[in-house]
């Protein structure tokens, strides 16, 4: 899933419920902004232990910019966000169509990502175009990448999680894994003895590339403007790059 990493099947919780808008004034009055995050999905977020995940660290930085503290609301699927009562989610796709069901309002993007190929260091593969009938690629079940790669008559092996397909590549069970650069980079950081080569994304396939932004749950205009301003400042002073860099991830600028 592009914008979130679910561990259980999606349950449509609270999608049509009457969620109240949270204004910037209300957030500042309460002294905290709520971030919805998954409790066990490093490098994104983790409820217990250190490191906490880049979403928690970025959420703390955004909260400081707004002059409030960060409240963490732990959810398992993105569809629980309204019942959780949080104000923002991070690392969501900066596209209105992609957020059609969630109805999130989107901030200015703060990095660009998509689907890349992770291959063993000894692999002769150089790009998506070099895949053929003799190369087996790990894909997430039901993903756009699975559909696109399958249409090219490339053999695929389906996995529930990116980490599983990366393990399979490192064990030479498959030839490549179609994963986000985020997942592959964190895998390399945490598996220094099994470092994979991450091939460049194919920008010619629009569905395999996207900008990433802050998702806001029914914000007022003042909150949207404040979040946009905070994102711009944190990008400009290098804070966002440093946060993700601690997890082995080098960000690309949004387009």
VOBA-1610 file (N, C-alpha, C; in pm, whole numbers, padded with zeros to 5 digits, always signed):
BEGIN
Unk+00085-00120+00000Unk+00000+00000+00000Unk+00088+00124+00000Unk+00056+00224-00079Unk+00148+00336-00096Unk+00159+00424+00028Unk+00046+00461+00083Unk+00051+00565+00184Unk+00060+00515+00326Unk+00036+00389+00349Unk+00035+00337+00485Unk+00072+00191+00480Unk+00110+00132+00593Unk+00154-00006+00596Unk+00063-00086+00688Unk-00048-00141+00637Unk-00141-00213+00723Unk-00090-00351+00757Unk-00122-00399+00877Unk-00086-00534+00917Unk-00204-00629+00916Unk-00325-00574+00904Unk-00443-00658+00893Unk-00527-00610+00777Unk-00625-00688+00738Unk-00713-00648+00628Unk-00784-00517+00661Unk-00801-00433+00558Unk-00864-00303+00578Unk-01006-00320+00629Unk-01036-00250+00737Unk-01173-00246+00789Unk-01224-00104+00778Unk-01338-00086+00714Unk-01389+00049+00691Unk-01450+00104+00820Unk-01365+00157+00904Unk-01410+00207+01034Unk-01415+00360+01029Unk-01532+00414+01048Unk-01543+00558+01064Unk-01536+00640+00937Unk-01541+00577+00822Unk-01530+00655+00700Unk-01646+00751+00682Unk-01764+00711+00722Unk-01880+00797+00701Unk-01928+00863+00829Unk-01854+00844+00938Unk-01894+00900+01066Unk-01875+01051+01070Unk-01942+01119+01161Unk-01937+01264+01170Unk-01812+01313+01243Unk-01698+01317+01174Unk-01575+01367+01236Unk-01578+01520+01237Unk-01546+01578+01351Unk-01544+01723+01364Unk-01413+01780+01312Unk-01423+01892+01243Unk-01303+01959+01194Unk-01222+02010+01313Unk-01091+02002+01300Unk-01003+02053+01404Unk-00937+02178+01350Unk-00966+02289+01408Unk-00907+02414+01364Unk-00770+02432+01426Unk-00691+02521+01367Unk-00561+02553+01424Unk-00577+02611+01563Unk-00677+02695+01581Unk-00700+02753+01714Unk-00732+02645+01817Unk-00813+02545+01777Unk-00848+02438+01869Unk-00726+02355+01907Unk-00640+02330+01810Unk-00518+02253+01836Unk-00427+02329+01930Unk-00411+02458+01904Unk-00324+02537+01992Unk-00386+02554+02131Unk-00516+02561+02136Unk-00583+02572+02266Unk-00565+02444+02348Unk-00571+02329+02280Unk-00553+02201+02352Unk-00407+02174+02384Unk-00318+02238+02309Unk-00175+02222+02333Unk-00112+02103+02264Unk-00187+02034+02175Unk-00131+01915+02110Unk-00197+01892+01975Unk-00119+01838+01882Unk-00171+01794+01754Unk-00159+01642+01749Unk-00264+01574+01701Unk-00267+01429+01701Unk-00218+01370+01570Unk-00123+01277+01580Unk-00071+01206+01464Unk-00115+01061+01471Unk-00180+01012+01367Unk-00213+00870+01358Unk-00095+00795+01296Unk-00053+00687+01362Unk+00060+00609+01312Unk+00042+00464+01353Unk+00110+00377+01282Unk+00103+00234+01311Unk+00200+00202+01424Unk+00160+00120+01522Unk+00245+00096+01639Unk+00364+00005+01617Unk+00370-00062+01501Unk+00480-00157+01480Unk+00515-00164+01332Unk+00571-00055+01278Unk+00599-00051+01135Unk+00725+00029+01104Unk+00834-00001+01173Unk+00960+00066+01140Unk+00994+00040+00993Unk+01049+00142+00925Unk+01102+00268+00979Unk+00998+00378+00995Unk+00870+00349+00967Unk+00768+00453+00975Unk+00743+00496+01119Unk+00705+00403+01205Unk+00672+00438+01343Unk+00676+00312+01430Unk+00699+00335+01559Unk+00697+00226+01655Unk+00653+00279+01791Unk+00563+00207+01854Unk+00509+00251+01982Unk+00608+00236+02095Unk+00685+00129+02094Unk+00778+00102+02203Unk+00920+00091+02150Unk+01015+00147+02225Unk+01155+00131+02189Unk+01212+00247+02111Unk+01337+00234+02080Unk+01413+00336+02009Unk+01486+00270+01893Unk+01480+00323+01770Unk+01425+00453+01733Unk+01272+00449+01720Unk+01208+00567+01726Unk+01063+00571+01721Unk+01005+00566+01581Unk+01087+00586+01477Unk+01039+00592+01340Unk+01036+00734+01288Unk+01056+00749+01157Unk+01066+00885+01103Unk+00934+00960+01106Unk+00820+00889+01105Unk+00693+00962+01116Unk+00679+01028+01252Unk+00721+00959+01357Unk+00713+01017+01492Unk+00807+01137+01502Unk+00928+01123+01451Unk+01024+01233+01458Unk+00978+01354+01376Unk+00924+01328+01257Unk+00874+01439+01176Unk+00751+01500+01240Unk+00664+01417+01298Unk+00548+01470+01369Unk+00588+01561+01483Unk+00693+01524+01556Unk+00742+01609+01665Unk+00794+01741+01612Unk+00863+01736+01497Unk+00916+01859+01438Unk+00803+01950+01390Unk+00700+01893+01330Unk+00585+01973+01287Unk+00514+02035+01406Unk+00499+01956+01512Unk+00432+02008+01633Unk+00509+02126+01689Unk+00641+02116+01693Unk+00722+02228+01744Unk+00701+02352+01660Unk+00693+02333+01528Unk+00671+02449+01440Unk+00537+02516+01468Unk+00438+02437+01511Unk+00306+02493+01542Unk+00295+02540+01686Unk+00399+02518+01765Unk+00398+02563+01904Unk+00318+02475+01997Unk+00304+02345+01962Unk+00229+02251+02045Unk+00311+02124+02063Unk+00259+02031+02142Unk+00322+01900+02156Unk+00257+01802+02060Unk+00317+01683+02048Unk+00264+01580+01960Unk+00193+01474+02043Unk+00068+01443+02002Unk-00005+01331+02062Unk-00010+01218+01960Unk+00029+01099+02001Unk+00031+00985+01910Unk-00096+00902+01927Unk-00165+00879+01816Unk-00284+00795+01814Unk-00251+00672+01731Unk-00242+00557+01796Unk-00197+00435+01729Unk-00313+00363+01661Unk-00299+00337+01532Unk-00402+00269+01456Unk-00337+00159+01371Unk-00418+00062+01332Unk-00367-00050+01252Unk-00389-00027+01103Unk-00500+00033+01066Unk-00526+00066+00926Unk-00560+00214+00915Unk-00537+00267+00797Unk-00563+00408+00771Unk-00710+00442+00791Unk-00797+00344+00777Unk-00941+00369+00786Unk-00990+00387+00929Unk-00901+00370+01025Unk-00937+00393+01166Unk-00909+00537+01210Unk-00858+00619+01118Unk-00809+00751+01160Unk-00920+00840+01215Unk-01039+00832+01161Unk-01144+00922+01208Unk-01194+00883+01347Unk-01205+00754+01372Unk-01247+00714+01506Unk-01136+00739+01608Unk-01011+00744+01562Unk-00899+00770+01654Unk-00894+00916+01697Unk-00947+01005+01616Unk-00949+01147+01651Unk-00821+01222+01625Unk-00733+01168+01539Unk-00608+01238+01510Unk-00631+01349+01407Unk-00529+01432+01393Unk-00538+01547+01302Unk-00464+01525+01172Unk-00354+01449+01178Unk-00268+01433+01059Unk-00219+01289+01047Unk-00184+01253+00923Unk-00107+01133+00892Unk+00011+01178+00807Unk+00118+01101+00810Unk+00237+01136+00732Unk+00264+01031+00625Unk+00344+01072+00525Unk+00382+00983+00415Unk+00261+00937+00336Unk+00169+01028+00309Unk+00053+00993+00226Unk+00076+01042+00083Unk+00008+00980-00010Unk+00023+01017-00150Unk-00036+01156-00174Unk+00040+01242-00237Unk-00006+01379-00262Unk-00088+01384-00390Unk-00204+01316-00384Unk-00290+01308-00502Unk-00434+01294-00455Unk-00520+01382-00501Unk-00660+01381-00455Unk-00731+01251-00493Unk-00703+01200-00612Unk-00769+01076-00655Unk-00728+00959-00566Unk-00599+00953-00533Unk-00551+00845-00447Unk-00611+00852-00308Unk-00649+00971-00264Unk-00707+00991-00132Unk-00859+01001-00136Unk-00918+00950-00246Unk-01063+00964-00263Unk-01144+00906-00149Unk-01110+00785-00102Unk-01187+00722+00005Unk-01155+00782+00141Unk-01030+00819+00162Unk-00992+00873+00293Unk-01040+01017+00312Unk-01056+01088+00199Unk-01099+01229+00201Unk-01000+01317+00279Unk-00875+01279+00279Unk-00773+01362+00343Unk-00747+01487+00260Unk-00717+01597+00327Unk-00667+01716+00259Unk-00515+01707+00260Unk-00453+01749+00153Unk-00311+01723+00132Unk-00229+01851+00143Unk-00117+01843+00212Unk-00025+01956+00223Unk+00061+01966+00098Unk+00148+02065+00095Unk+00252+02068-00006Unk+00339+01944+00012Unk+00383+01882-00099Unk+00464+01760-00086Unk+00603+01790-00028Unk+00660+01689+00037Unk+00794+01711+00092Unk+00898+01611+00041Unk+00858+01509-00033Unk+00955+01430-00107Unk+00883+01348-00213Unk+00963+01285-00300Unk+00908+01204-00409Unk+00960+01061-00394Unk+00872+00967-00419Unk+00910+00826-00409Unk+00829+00748-00511Unk+00821+00618-00493Unk+00749+00534-00586Unk+00793+00391-00571Unk+00797+00320-00683Unk+00837+00180-00682Unk+00972+00167-00752Unk+01068+00111-00681Unk+01200+00084-00737Unk+01224-00066-00737Unk+01333-00107-00795Unk+01372-00248-00791Unk+01493-00263-00701Unk+01485-00355-00607Unk+01599-00391-00524Unk+01651-00525-00573Unk+01781-00531-00601Unk+01841-00652-00658Unk+01968-00686-00581Unk+02014-00810-00589Unk+02143-00843-00527Unk+02255-00761-00589Unk+02359-00737-00514Unk+02469-00654-00564Unk+02533-00713-00689Unk+02523-00846-00707Unk+02584-00912-00823Unk+02492-00917-00944Unk+02370-00865-00931Unk+02271-00876-01038Unk+02313-00796-01162Unk+02276-00847-01279Unk+02301-00775-01404Unk+02184-00686-01443Unk+02074-00691-01367Unk+01960-00605-01396Unk+01997-00459-01375Unk+01948-00374-01463Unk+01982-00232-01455Unk+01861-00140-01449Unk+01742-00190-01479Unk+01622-00106-01480Unk+01500-00196-01495Unk+01382-00134-01484Unk+01258-00208-01509Unk+01257-00267-01650Unk+01316-00193-01744Unk+01315-00238-01883Unk+01397-00365-01904Unk+01488-00395-01812Unk+01571-00515-01829Unk+01503-00641-01774Unk+01385-00627-01713Unk+01310-00743-01668Unk+01258-00821-01789Unk+01253-00952-01777Unk+01204-01033-01889Unk+01141-01162-01836Unk+01111-01254-01927Unk+01044-01378-01889Unk+01127-01467-01798Unk+01257-01437-01788Unk+01346-01522-01707Unk+01375-01462-01571Unk+01318-01346-01540Unk+01345-01281-01412Unk+01219-01285-01326Unk+01232-01334-01205Unk+01118-01339-01113Unk+01127-01221-01017Unk+01015-01148-01005Unk+01012-01025-00926Unk+00913-01039-00811Unk+00955-01002-00693Unk+00866-01000-00578Unk+00781-00874-00578Unk+00650-00890-00562Unk+00557-00776-00562Unk+00463-00791-00443Unk+00408-00679-00399Unk+00306-00686-00294Unk+00172-00725-00355Unk+00102-00812-00286Unk-00024-00862-00337Unk-00122-00746-00360Unk-00184-00743-00476Unk-00282-00642-00508Unk-00227-00505-00542Unk-00096-00492-00555Unk-00036-00361-00580Unk-00041-00325-00728Unk-00027-00194-00755Unk-00020-00146-00893Unk+00104-00205-00962Unk+00215-00215-00887Unk+00337-00271-00944Unk+00315-00414-00989Unk+00239-00492-00910Unk+00211-00631-00949Unk+00137-00635-01081Unk+00041-00545-01099Unk-00036-00543-01222Unk+00050-00502-01341Unk+00128-00395-01324Unk+00208-00343-01436Unk+00315-00443-01477Unk+00385-00500-01378Unk+00491-00596-01410Unk+00432-00723-01470Unk+00316-00767-01419Unk+00251-00884-01475Unk+00208-00864-01620Unk+00165-00741-01653Unk+00124-00712-01791Unk+00241-00722-01888Unk+00362-00709-01835Unk+00481-00721-01920Unk+00528-00866-01931Unk+00447-00958-01881Unk+00476-01101-01888Unk+00604-01138-01813Unk+00631-01065-01706Unk+00744-01095-01618Unk+00690-01181-01503Unk+00751-01294-01473Unk+00704-01379-01362Unk+00713-01303-01230Unk+00611-01318-01147Unk+00610-01250-01018Unk+00584-01349-00905Unk+00627-01308-00787Unk+00599-01382-00664Unk+00541-01283-00566Unk+00424-01312-00511Unk+00355-01215-00428Unk+00390-01229-00280Unk+00397-01113-00213Unk+00430-01107-00071Unk+00334-01011-00002Unk+00312-01034+00126Unk+00226-00944+00202Unk+00294-00816+00242Unk+00427-00822+00259Unk+00501-00706+00308Unk+00630-00688+00228Unk+00671-00564+00213Unk+00793-00535+00139Unk+00914-00604+00202Unk+00919-00608+00335Unk+01033-00668+00402Unk+01048-00816+00366Unk+00936-00885+00344Unk+00942-01026+00307Unk+01003-01044+00168Unk+00966-00958+00075Unk+01022-00969-00060Unk+01170-00932-00060Unk+01210-00838+00026Unk+01352-00801+00035Unk+01434-00915+00095Unk+01378-00983+00193Unk+01445-01102+00247Unk+01463-01208+00138Unk+01360-01224+00055Unk+01367-01324-00051Unk+01475-01289-00154Unk+01489-01161-00184Unk+01596-01119-00277Unk+01732-01147-00215Unk+01748-01109-00089Unk+01879-01126-00024Unk+01917-01274-00012Unk+01815-01362-00008Unk+01841-01506-00001Unk+01843-01571-00139Unk+01837-01487-00245Unk+01844-01532-00384Unk+01730-01628-00420Unk+01615-01606-00357Unk+01496-01684-00392Unk+01423-01623-00511Unk+01440-01492-00530Unk+01385-01420-00645Unk+01494-01327-00698Unk+01471-01273-00818Unk+01575-01191-00881Unk+01569-01044-00843Unk+01450-00996-00805Unk+01434-00855-00771Unk+01308-00839-00689Unk+01300-00728-00618Unk+01179-00694-00542Unk+01134-00555-00584Unk+01007-00543-00619Unk+00948-00414-00653Unk+00897-00350-00524Unk+00974-00257-00470Unk+00946-00199-00339Unk+00973-00049-00343Unk+00933+00020-00238Unk+00967+00162-00227Unk+01115+00175-00192Unk+01180+00281-00238Unk+01318+00307-00197Unk+01330+00318-00045Unk+01224+00364+00021Unk+01223+00374+00167Unk+01247+00238+00230Unk+01170+00138+00187Unk+01183+00003+00243Unk+01319-00056+00212Unk+01364-00040+00088Unk+01492-00098+00049Unk+01609-00032+00122Unk+01603+00099+00138Unk+01710+00171+00207Unk+01718+00131+00354Unk+01602+00117+00418Unk+01603+00076+00559Unk+01650-00068+00572Unk+01615-00153+00477Unk+01665-00290+00478Unk+01817-00290+00474Unk+01875-00208+00386Unk+02021-00201+00376Unk+02084-00152+00505Unk+02020-00055+00570Unk+02073-00003+00696Unk+02075-00111+00804Unk+01970-00191+00806Unk+01956-00291+00913Unk+02012-00428+00875Unk+02058-00443+00752Unk+02120-00569+00707Unk+02251-00536+00636Unk+02349-00485+00708Unk+02475-00443+00643Unk+02550-00557+00576Unk+02520-00680+00615Unk+02585-00795+00553Unk+02512-00845+00429Unk+02396-00785+00399Unk+02316-00828+00284Unk+02270-00709+00200Unk+02353-00610+00185Unk+02314-00486+00118Unk+02272-00514-00027Unk+02156-00461-00063Unk+02102-00475-00197Unk+02129-00350-00279Unk+02130-00365-00409Unk+02143-00250-00499Unk+02003-00200-00533Unk+01981-00070-00522Unk+01849-00011-00549Unk+01855+00059-00684Unk+01779+00007-00780Unk+01779+00065-00914Unk+01690+00188-00918Unk+01721+00279-01008Unk+01644+00402-01021Unk+01498+00372-01057Unk+01408+00453-01003Unk+01267+00440-01039Unk+01247+00477-01186Unk+01144+00419-01246Unk+01111+00448-01385Unk+01007+00559-01388Unk+01051+00682-01406Unk+00959+00796-01405Unk+00867+00799-01527Unk+00894+00714-01626Unk+00808+00713-01745Unk+00674+00645-01718Unk+00664+00572-01607Unk+00539+00506-01570Unk+00478+00583-01453Unk+00380+00665-01482Unk+00326+00758-01382Unk+00275+00686-01257Unk+00212+00571-01274Unk+00153+00502-01159Unk+00256+00445-01063Unk+00382+00441-01103Unk+00487+00388-01017Unk+00567+00498-00948Unk+00516+00621-00954Unk+00586+00736-00894Unk+00485+00831-00833Unk+00518+00889-00719Unk+00427+00983-00655Unk+00499+01072-00556Unk+00441+01190-00533Unk+00488+01280-00427Unk+00424+01240-00295Unk+00490+01277-00187Unk+00445+01243-00052Unk+00418+01371+00026Unk+00312+01371+00106Unk+00272+01492+00177Unk+00214+01457+00313Unk+00178+01562+00388Unk+00103+01545+00512Unk-00044+01534+00477Unk-00111+01433+00530Unk-00255+01421+00514Unk-00325+01482+00635Unk-00421+01569+00611Unk-00491+01638+00719Unk-00639+01598+00719Unk-00692+01571+00836Unk-00830+01526+00850Unk-00921+01645+00878Unk-00991+01688+00776Unk-01084+01802+00786Unk-01024+01925+00855Unk-00913+01976+00803Unk-00853+02096+00864Unk-00926+02222+00821Unk-00911+02327+00898Unk-00956+02457+00849Unk-00842+02518+00767Unk-00871+02630+00700Unk-00770+02691+00613Unk-00646+02732+00691Unk-00665+02778+00814Unk-00551+02823+00894Unk-00457+02706+00925Unk-00512+02589+00954Unk-00428+02473+00982Unk-00355+02427+00857Unk-00425+02427+00745Unk-00359+02389+00619Unk-00243+02482+00589Unk-00264+02611+00606Unk-00157+02706+00579Unk-00041+02690+00676Unk-00073+02662+00802Unk+00031+02645+00903Unk+00114+02519+00875Unk+00048+02410+00834Unk+00119+02287+00801Unk+00206+02309+00678Unk+00152+02374+00576Unk+00231+02402+00456Unk+00356+02484+00490Unk+00338+02585+00573Unk+00451+02668+00612Unk+00555+02589+00691Unk+00507+02504+00781Unk+00599+02422+00861Unk+00677+02326+00772Unk+00609+02263+00677Unk+00676+02170+00586Unk+00784+02243+00506Unk+00752+02361+00456Unk+00850+02437+00379Unk+00973+02470+00464Unk+00951+02514+00587Unk+01066+02550+00672Unk+01150+02427+00705Unk+01085+02315+00733Unk+01159+02194+00770Unk+01232+02135+00650Unk+01179+02155+00532Unk+01253+02115+00411Unk+01372+02207+00388Unk+01350+02337+00402Unk+01454+02434+00371Unk+01574+02424+00464Unk+01549+02398+00592Unk+01662+02393+00686Unk+01723+02253+00698Unk+01675+02158+00618Unk+01734+02025+00615Unk+01683+01929+00722Unk+01585+01973+00803Unk+01536+01888+00911Unk+01476+01758+00858Unk+01393+01767+00754Unk+01329+01646+00701Unk+01433+01550+00646Unk+01530+01601+00572Unk+01636+01515+00519Unk+01713+01446+00631Unk+01741+01519+00738Unk+01817+01460+00849Unk+01736+01352+00921Unk+01607+01375+00937Unk+01523+01275+01004Unk+01522+01145+00925Unk+01495+01153+00796Unk+01490+01032+00715Unk+01629+00970+00700Unk+01732+01056+00697Unk+01868+01006+00684Unk+01909+00916+00799Unk+01852+00940+00918Unk+01884+00855+01032Unk+01833+00712+01013Unk+01744+00695+00916Unk+01691+00562+00886Unk+01748+00509+00754Unk+01856+00570+00708Unk+01924+00524+00588Unk+01860+00569+00459Unk+01768+00665+00466Unk+01688+00703+00350Unk+01731+00840+00297Unk+01769+00845+00170Unk+01800+00972+00103Unk+01679+01014+00022Unk+01625+01133+00054Unk+01501+01178-00011Unk+01528+01245-00144Unk+01433+01230-00234Unk+01435+01304-00360Unk+01331+01416-00352Unk+01364+01530-00411Unk+01273+01644-00406Unk+01145+01613-00481Unk+01032+01665-00433Unk+00904+01642-00505Unk+00904+01711-00640Unk+00817+01662-00729Unk+00800+01725-00861Unk+00661+01782-00874
//
